[in-house]
Amino acid sequence: MQHQYRRVSFALLRLITGHNSGDGFESTNEDGAWCWRDGCYACLSLTKALQSTVESMQTIADLHDSHAKEAVIPWIENFKEHNYPFSNNEVFIKLQFKGE
């Protein structure tokens, strides 16, 4: 899930910065807004809102990552221990067959 949030946020970031547009056209004005007109405050507020959205999506991706590391991965490792009981009890099994 975190990768999808990051991909969408980076796509939005490339959109508002004009990164890799390839046409040689500068898509941001001198204020850093996603507009070709200088002094366009409507576009500036839209750009700031999209930047805020990108930051929020990055935060959500970080939360998904930390949740996976703190909660899910230990649970999966614990499940693996119980999924393969032979590896946990190998010593006892060898002792049992040695005695016969």
HELIX and SHEET records of a PDB file:
HELIX    1   1 GLN A    2  THR A   17  1                                  16    
HELIX    2   2 TYR A   41  HIS A   67  1                                  27    
HELIX    3   3 ALA A   68  VAL A   72  3                                   5    
HELIX    4   4 ILE A   73  ASN A   83  1                                  11    
HELIX    5   5 PRO A   85  ASN A   88  1                                   4    
HELIX    6   6 GLU A   90  GLY A   99  1                                  10    
END                                                                             
